[in-house]
Amino acid sequence: MAVNQKERGIALSVKPRDVQNFWVGQDTKVLRSRTWDRLKFEVEYSLQRGTTANSYIIEADKIALIDPPGESFTENYLQAVGSRLNWDQVNYIILGHFNANRGATLKAILAKAPDIQWVCSNPAALALREYFQAEMAEADFNLNILTVKGEETLNLGQGHDLRFITTPTPRWPDGLLTYDTLTRILFSDKFFGAHVCGDQVFDEGWKVYSEDRQFYYDCLHAAQAQQVLTTLEKVANFPEVQFYAPNHGPMVRYGKAELTHLYRQWSQKQKSQELRVALLYASAYGNTATVAQAIARGLTKSGVAVESINCEHASATEIQAAIENCDGFIIGSPTLGGHAPTQIQAALGIILNTASTQKLAGVFGSFGWSGEAIDLLAGKLKDAGFKFGFEPIRVKFKPTDITIQTCKEAAIDFAQALKRSQKRRAIRPVSATSSGADRTAQAVGRLVGSLCVMSCRRGDVESAMLASWVSQATFNPPGLTVSVAKDRALESLTYTGDPFVLNILEEGKSLRKHFTKQFEPGEDRFAGMETEIAKNGCVVLKQAVAYLECSISQRMECGDHWVIYATVTNGSVLNPEGTTAVHYRKTGTYY
């Protein structure tokens, strides 16, 4: 599956980016770099509510900066710090994790303070030295790095004893949390955050962030649920944490207990899913990892547990155990010099020697020129007799929004294929048409609904689905509910604030037949249809009997579906003589 794309730059802000600073504890400030844009450092994160990149300063006898932001904020951040301090006063830079996006800011800091000491985990130290290799060779110096390998501490004076603990995950193998024993602040890096932009420093009225926090978890952490649970156990060892200070969003004080409980609950739910997929990958420049995360998102939203394995940091024993315990596996690789990295070749060997050919397989990768690694993986698995859950995904250069959506759709297809395979292997029970359960299902099936096509768009990404669980919900404002299955491709476009158009179909089978077919990942749902664009940017089917432009106000998780409540902002009858199509069913156990 080739994904056509071109590089897209970051759009200029309508509102300027800024850096706020506030005292949040004794000798401790937060620097909140804010933007109302959706930045590209987490491409698969699709809600467009802006973000804050939080950095922290502890000004004791010695001064430490915690987690400088990425390159989008470099200039503003340096000005904000420089307005308070001389750079030669700063003793430490503490990194919860390192990535190349943060590199521009770190290079600028190093130019101002070459003797500064870096505090990070061992994997981050290795990445830092590699990143600064050219600068070190040119200027003939070595980075001054304090490498955290266990539960080391650092005394800044005035009672600020910092405790560190490593929290490696597949996505952030260099993860590091910092706890200040004086202020009892836990600097939680990628944990407990949310991508929202506003004026609130803390989470007063924290329930308003519930949807954003769950979406953040689903996108970033659901595929590494075991590591999240391990981190929560480590966090429990910090006595009386006053609040969490994450990299993104408001600091978590008022909703701390609730959010900690939810992280545990969400992670346990992910681990307990009946079907499990092993997702193995390596990533040279971050692009393959981004594709892996999009695939993981499609799998987890479909009710399949994912065990993410970063092959660059996993042992052969871990890889073998994951392959033995999974129902299917997906492997991804960059192409380096015309080949797959050594770690991926080793993982492929383990798969070929361990995995049953009855397990469903998938292959993906990113490349800058020709993508031989993807062909190698696909060819070896095909020759060994494995069946594929989707066509191999080939991503050239950096993934775009459309690429990410296509990868999610491919993963949803993979999950559905796994479920079908499981049903075929299961022993079918004897039919009992007179049983109470069957009578109830038949009765539920007598509920009928209008047949509609729901069309959504966010940015460059659009999708559509046939919907029959639709009902008017309110008179004032005019509102309706739509039920959307969790494993629908369109589901990721149905969050609070998102627009959609509800196309109410006319009696007849042409449109119904078109939208009941199985679409390929990334396929245009409206190909061959007569359409126009509504005021809210979504697609109107001109053959519909009527359409309604809607804006999502609320959504509620209900079993295997989301119930969406939306208000109607505009609408029109296209065929006054037409009769609305109605969906009749014999049972309430399927559509």
C-alpha positions in Angstrom: 0.0 0.0 0.0 1.9 3.1 -1.2 0.9 6.3 0.5 1.2 9.3 -1.7 2.2 12.4 0.1 4.3 15.6 0.1 6.0 17.4 2.9 3.8 19.9 4.7 5.2 22.8 6.8 3.8 24.0 10.1 1.2 26.7 9.4 1.8 30.2 10.9 -0.2 30.9 14.0 -3.3 33.1 13.8 -2.4 34.0 17.4 1.2 34.5 18.4 3.1 31.9 20.4 4.1 33.0 23.8 5.7 31.9 27.0 4.0 32.4 30.4 5.8 32.0 33.7 4.3 31.4 37.1 5.5 30.4 40.6 4.0 26.9 41.3 6.1 25.9 44.4 8.9 27.1 46.6 11.7 28.4 44.3 9.9 26.6 41.4 8.5 28.2 38.3 6.7 26.8 35.2 7.4 28.3 31.8 4.4 27.5 29.6 5.2 27.8 25.9 1.8 28.1 24.2 0.5 27.8 20.8 -3.0 27.5 19.4 -1.7 25.6 16.4 -1.6 21.8 16.3 2.1 21.1 16.2 3.7 18.2 14.3 5.8 16.7 17.1 3.1 14.2 17.7 1.6 13.8 14.2 -0.9 11.1 15.1 -2.5 13.4 17.7 -5.3 14.8 15.7 -7.4 17.1 17.9 -6.7 20.7 17.1 -6.9 22.4 20.5 -3.4 23.8 20.6 -0.9 22.8 23.3 1.4 24.0 26.0 5.0 22.8 26.2 5.8 23.0 29.9 9.3 23.6 31.2 10.2 24.1 34.9 12.9 26.1 36.7 14.1 25.3 40.3 16.1 28.3 41.6 17.9 27.0 44.7 21.6 27.2 45.6 22.0 25.5 42.2 19.6 26.1 39.3 18.0 23.4 37.2 15.9 23.6 34.1 13.6 20.7 33.5 12.5 19.7 30.0 13.2 22.6 27.6 10.6 22.7 24.8 10.9 21.7 21.1 12.2 23.9 18.3 8.8 25.6 17.7 9.4 27.5 20.9 13.2 27.9 21.0 13.4 31.6 20.5 10.6 32.5 22.9 11.9 30.1 25.5 15.5 31.5 25.4 14.2 35.0 25.8 12.0 34.0 28.8 14.8 32.2 30.6 17.3 35.0 29.7 15.0 37.7 31.1 15.3 36.0 34.6 18.8 34.5 34.6 22.3 34.7 33.2 22.9 31.4 31.4 26.1 30.8 33.3 24.0 30.7 36.5 22.2 27.5 35.2 23.8 24.4 36.5 21.7 21.5 35.2 19.4 20.6 32.3 17.2 17.7 33.3 15.6 15.7 30.4 12.6 13.5 30.9 13.3 12.2 27.4 15.3 13.3 24.4 14.2 13.6 20.7 15.4 15.5 17.7 12.6 18.0 17.9 14.0 19.2 21.2 17.5 19.3 19.7 17.4 22.9 18.3 16.6 24.3 21.8 19.3 22.2 23.4 21.9 23.4 20.8 21.0 27.0 21.5 21.3 26.4 25.3 24.7 24.6 24.8 26.0 27.6 22.8 25.1 29.9 25.7 26.3 27.6 28.5 28.8 25.1 27.2 29.7 23.9 30.7 26.2 23.1 31.8 25.5 19.6 33.1 22.9 17.4 31.5 20.9 15.0 33.7 19.2 12.1 31.8 18.8 8.3 31.5 21.5 6.2 29.8 19.5 5.8 26.5 19.1 9.6 26.4 22.8 10.1 27.1 23.7 7.9 24.1 21.2 9.8 21.9 22.6 13.2 23.2 26.2 12.3 22.4 25.2 11.1 18.9 23.1 14.2 18.3 26.0 16.6 19.3 28.7 14.5 17.7 29.6 17.1 15.1 29.7 20.0 17.6 31.9 18.0 20.0 34.3 17.1 17.2 34.5 20.6 15.8 34.9 22.4 19.2 36.9 19.5 20.8 34.8 19.1 24.0 32.7 16.5 25.7 29.2 16.8 27.0 29.0 16.9 30.8 26.4 14.3 31.4 25.1 12.9 34.7 23.6 9.6 33.7 20.8 8.2 35.8 20.9 4.4 35.8 18.9 3.7 39.0 17.3 5.8 41.7 20.0 8.5 41.9 19.4 11.8 43.7 20.6 15.4 43.1 20.9 18.0 45.8 20.2 21.6 44.6 20.4 23.0 48.1 17.8 24.8 50.3 16.1 21.4 50.8 15.5 20.6 47.1 16.7 16.9 46.9 15.7 15.6 43.5 14.9 11.9 43.1 15.1 10.3 39.7 13.6 7.1 38.5 13.8 5.6 35.0 10.5 4.8 33.3 11.4 3.2 29.9 8.6 2.6 27.5 8.7 1.4 23.8 8.0 4.9 22.6 10.3 6.7 25.1 12.9 4.1 26.1 14.8 7.0 27.8 11.9 8.1 30.0 12.9 9.7 33.3 10.7 11.1 36.1 11.9 13.7 38.6 10.5 14.2 42.2 11.4 17.2 44.4 11.2 16.1 48.0 10.7 19.7 49.3 7.8 20.8 47.1 6.5 17.3 46.5 6.1 18.0 42.8 6.4 15.1 40.4 7.7 16.2 37.1 6.0 13.6 35.0 7.3 14.1 31.5 4.8 12.4 29.0 2.5 11.0 31.7 -0.7 12.7 32.8 -0.7 15.4 30.1 -3.2 16.8 27.6 -2.8 18.8 24.5 -4.9 21.9 25.2 -4.0 25.6 25.1 -5.5 28.0 27.6 -4.8 30.3 30.6 -5.2 27.7 33.3 -2.0 26.7 35.0 -3.7 24.1 37.2 -6.6 21.9 36.5 -9.4 23.7 38.4 -12.7 22.3 37.1 -10.7 19.3 35.9 -13.7 17.4 34.5 -13.6 19.8 31.5 -10.3 18.1 30.6 -11.7 14.5 30.8 -12.1 14.0 27.1 -8.7 15.5 26.3 -6.9 13.4 28.9 -8.4 10.2 27.7 -7.6 11.0 24.1 -4.0 11.8 25.1 -3.8 8.4 26.8 -5.4 6.6 23.9 -3.0 8.1 21.4 0.2 8.0 23.3 0.0 5.3 26.0 -2.7 2.7 25.2 -0.2 0.6 23.2 2.3 0.4 26.1 -0.2 -0.4 28.8 2.1 -2.7 30.8 4.8 -0.1 31.0 2.2 2.4 32.2 1.2 0.1 35.0 4.9 -0.4 35.9 5.3 3.4 36.0 2.2 3.8 38.2 3.7 1.4 40.7 6.9 3.5 40.8 4.9 6.7 41.2 3.2 5.2 44.2 6.6 5.0 45.9 6.8 8.8 45.9 5.4 10.0 49.3 2.5 12.4 49.2 2.9 13.9 45.7 1.3 17.3 45.8 0.7 17.5 42.0 1.9 16.2 38.7 3.8 18.6 36.4 3.6 17.1 32.9 5.2 18.3 29.7 1.8 19.2 28.2 -1.4 20.8 29.5 -2.4 22.1 32.9 -0.7 20.7 36.0 -2.7 18.0 37.7 -3.6 18.9 41.3 -7.4 18.7 41.7 -8.0 15.7 39.5 -4.8 13.9 40.5 -6.4 10.9 42.3 -9.0 10.5 39.6 -6.5 10.6 36.7 -4.1 8.2 38.4 -7.0 5.8 38.9 -8.1 6.2 35.3 -4.6 5.5 33.9 -4.6 2.3 35.9 -8.1 1.4 34.8 -7.5 2.2 31.1 -4.2 0.2 31.1 -5.7 -2.8 32.8 -8.6 -2.8 30.3 -6.1 -2.7 27.4 -4.2 -5.7 28.8 -7.3 -7.7 29.3 -8.5 -7.6 25.7 -9.1 -11.1 24.3 -7.0 -10.6 21.1 -3.4 -9.4 21.2 -1.1 -8.1 18.5 2.7 -7.8 18.8 3.8 -4.5 17.1 7.5 -4.6 16.4 9.5 -1.7 14.9 12.7 0.3 14.7 12.9 3.9 13.7 15.9 5.8 12.4 14.4 9.3 12.2 11.1 8.9 14.0 8.9 8.4 10.9 8.5 4.7 11.3 7.7 5.1 15.0 5.0 7.6 14.1 3.5 5.1 11.6 3.7 2.4 14.3 1.8 4.7 16.7 -1.0 5.3 14.2 -1.3 1.5 13.6 -1.4 1.0 17.4 -4.2 3.6 17.7 -6.3 1.8 15.0 -5.8 -1.6 16.8 -6.5 -0.4 20.4 -9.7 1.6 19.3 -10.9 -1.7 17.8 -10.7 -3.5 21.1 -7.4 -5.3 20.4 -4.5 -5.3 22.9 -1.2 -4.2 21.5 2.2 -5.1 22.8 4.6 -2.5 21.3 8.2 -3.7 20.9 10.9 -1.2 20.1 13.5 -3.6 18.6 16.3 -1.2 19.2 15.8 -1.6 23.0 14.2 -5.1 23.4 16.0 -8.4 24.0 15.6 -11.5 21.8 13.8 -13.1 24.8 11.2 -10.3 25.0 10.6 -10.4 21.2 10.2 -14.2 21.2 7.7 -14.1 24.2 5.6 -11.4 22.5 5.5 -13.5 19.2 4.5 -16.6 21.1 1.7 -14.9 23.0 0.1 -12.9 20.2 -2.7 -13.7 17.9 -1.1 -11.6 15.1 2.0 -9.5 14.6 2.9 -6.4 12.6 6.5 -5.5 11.9 7.9 -2.2 10.6 11.3 -0.9 9.5 13.1 2.1 8.0 15.4 1.5 5.1 19.0 2.4 5.8 21.5 2.0 2.9 19.1 -0.3 1.1 18.6 -2.6 4.0 16.6 -3.1 7.2 18.5 -2.4 10.5 20.2 -5.3 12.1 17.7 -5.3 15.0 14.8 -5.7 12.5 16.6 -8.5 10.7 17.1 -10.3 14.0 13.4 -9.8 14.9 12.4 -11.2 11.5 14.5 -14.3 12.2 12.8 -14.8 15.5 9.4 -14.5 13.8 10.3 -17.0 11.1 11.6 -19.5 13.7 8.8 -19.0 16.3 5.5 -17.8 14.9 2.8 -20.2 13.5 1.8 -19.3 10.0 -1.8 -19.3 11.3 -1.0 -15.9 12.8 -2.0 -12.9 10.8 0.9 -10.7 9.7 1.4 -7.1 8.7 4.3 -5.1 7.3 5.0 -1.3 7.2 7.9 1.1 6.9 9.1 4.5 6.0 11.9 5.4 3.6 13.5 8.3 1.7 14.4 6.6 -1.5 13.3 3.1 -2.4 12.1 1.2 0.6 13.9 -2.1 0.2 13.4 -3.1 3.9 9.7 -3.2 3.4 10.0 -5.5 0.4 12.4 -7.7 2.3 10.0 -8.2 5.2 7.0 -8.7 3.1 8.8 -11.2 0.8 10.2 -13.3 3.6 6.9 -13.5 5.4 5.0 -14.3 2.2 7.4 -17.0 1.2 7.0 -18.5 4.7 3.3 -18.8 4.2 1.9 -16.0 6.3 -1.3 -14.3 5.4 -1.5 -10.5 5.6 -4.1 -8.4 7.4 -3.4 -5.4 5.0 -1.2 -4.7 2.1 2.3 -3.6 3.1 2.3 0.1 4.0 5.0 2.2 2.3 5.5 5.7 3.6 7.9 8.0 1.8 9.4 10.8 4.0 7.4 12.2 6.9 3.8 11.0 7.5 1.1 13.4 6.8 -2.4 13.6 8.3 -3.8 11.5 5.4 -1.1 8.9 5.9 -1.9 8.6 9.6 -5.6 8.1 8.8 -4.8 5.5 6.2 -2.6 3.6 8.7 -5.4 3.7 11.3 -7.8 2.3 8.7 -5.4 -0.5 7.8 -5.1 -1.4 11.5 -8.9 -1.5 11.9 -9.1 -3.9 8.9 -6.3 -6.0 10.6 -8.3 -6.1 13.9 -11.5 -7.0 12.1 -9.7 -9.8 10.2 -8.4 -11.2 13.5 -11.9 -11.2 15.0 -13.4 -13.0 11.9 -10.6 -15.6 12.2 -11.4 -16.1 15.8 -15.1 -16.6 15.1 -14.3 -19.2 12.4 -12.1 -21.2 14.9 -14.7 -21.0 17.7 -17.1 -23.8 18.2 -20.5 -22.7 17.1 -23.2 -23.1 19.7 -26.4 -25.0 18.9 -29.1 -22.6 17.7 -31.7 -21.8 20.3 -34.3 -19.7 18.6 -36.7 -20.0 21.5 -34.2 -19.0 24.1 -34.8 -15.8 26.1 -31.6 -14.2 24.8 -32.6 -14.9 21.2 -36.1 -13.5 21.8 -34.6 -10.4 23.3 -32.3 -9.9 20.3 -35.2 -10.2 18.0 -37.2 -7.7 20.0 -34.3 -5.2 20.0 -34.0 -5.6 16.2 -37.5 -4.2 15.8 -36.0 -0.7 16.7 -35.8 1.1 13.4 -33.8 4.2 12.4 -33.4 6.5 9.4 -30.6 5.4 7.0 -28.1 8.3 6.7 -24.5 8.9 5.6 -22.5 10.7 8.1 -19.6 12.7 6.6 -16.8 14.2 8.6 -13.7 16.3 7.9 -10.8 17.6 10.0 -8.1 19.4 8.1 -7.1 17.2 5.1 -8.7 14.1 6.5 -12.3 13.1 5.6 -14.3 10.0 6.1 -17.9 8.8 5.9 -20.1 5.9 7.1 -23.6 4.5 6.8 -25.5 5.3 10.0 -28.9 3.9 11.1 -28.7 4.5 14.8 -29.8 8.1 14.5 -32.5 10.0 16.5 -33.6 13.5 17.2 -32.7 14.3 20.8 -33.7 18.0 21.5 -36.0 20.7 20.2 -34.1 23.7 21.5 -31.4 23.7 20.4 -32.3 21.4 17.6 -30.1 18.3 18.3 -29.7 14.7 17.5 -27.7 11.6 18.6 -25.7 9.2 16.4 -24.2 6.0 17.6 -20.7 5.3 16.2 -18.9 2.0 16.7 -15.5 2.2 18.3 -13.8 0.4 15.4 -15.2 2.7 12.7 -12.6 4.7 10.7 -14.7 7.8 11.1 -14.8 7.5 14.9 -11.5 9.5 15.3 -13.2 12.5 13.7 -16.1 12.7 16.1 -14.8 14.5 19.2 -16.4 17.5 20.9 -16.3 20.5 18.6 -15.9 18.5 15.4 -18.4 19.2 12.5 -20.2 16.7 10.4 -23.0 16.5 7.9 -25.8 14.0 8.2 -27.1 13.0 4.8 -30.5 11.5 5.1 -31.0 8.9 2.4 -34.0 8.5 0.1 -35.7 5.1 -0.2 -33.8 3.1 -2.7 -30.6 1.0 -2.8 -28.0 2.8 -4.9 -26.5 4.9 -2.2 -27.1 2.3 0.4 -25.2 -0.3 -1.6 -22.3 2.0 -2.2 -21.7 2.8 1.4 -22.2 -0.8 2.7 -19.2 -2.1 0.6 -15.8 -2.7 2.2 -13.5 0.3 1.6 -9.8 -0.1 1.3 -7.6 2.0 3.7 -7.4 5.5 2.4 -10.0 4.9 -0.3 -12.2 7.9 -1.3 -15.7 7.2 0.1 -17.3 9.6 -2.3 -15.7 8.5 -5.6 -18.3 8.6 -8.3 -20.9 10.4 -6.1 -22.4 13.8 -6.9 -21.4 16.0 -4.0 -21.0 19.5 -2.8 -19.3 21.0 0.3 -21.4 22.3 3.1 -20.7 25.5 5.1 -19.0 23.5 7.8 -16.6 21.9 5.3 -18.1 18.4 5.2 -19.5 16.6 2.2 -23.2 16.8 1.1 -24.6 14.0 -1.1 -26.8 15.7 -3.6 -28.8 12.5 -4.0 -29.9 12.6 -0.4 -33.4 13.6 0.5 -32.1 16.1 3.0 -29.0 17.0 4.9 -28.1 18.5 8.3 -25.0 20.4 9.3 -24.0 19.5 12.8 -21.5 20.3 15.5 -20.6 17.8 18.2 -21.4 19.0 21.7 -20.9 15.8 23.8 -20.0 12.2 23.4 -20.6 9.3 25.8 -18.8 5.9 25.9 -21.5 3.2 25.8 -20.1 -0.4 25.6 -18.8 -1.0 22.1 -20.1 2.4 20.7 -19.8 6.1 21.3 -23.1 8.0 21.5 -22.6 11.4 19.9 -24.9 14.3 20.7 -24.7 17.2 18.2 -26.6 20.4 17.6 -27.9 21.2 14.1 -26.5 24.5 12.7 -27.9 24.4 9.2 -29.9 22.1 6.9 -31.9 21.8 3.8 -34.4 19.4 2.1 -33.0 18.4 -1.3 -36.0 16.4 -2.5 -39.4 17.5 -1.0 -41.1 14.5 -2.6 -38.6 11.9 -1.4 -39.3 9.3 1.3 -36.7 8.7 4.0 -35.0 5.3 3.8 -35.5 3.2 7.0 -33.3 0.3 8.2 -35.3 -2.8 9.2 -33.5 -5.6 11.1 -34.4 -9.1 12.3 -32.0 -9.1 15.2 -30.4 -6.6 17.6 -27.0 -8.3 17.5 -25.8 -6.7 14.3 -26.6 -3.9 12.0 
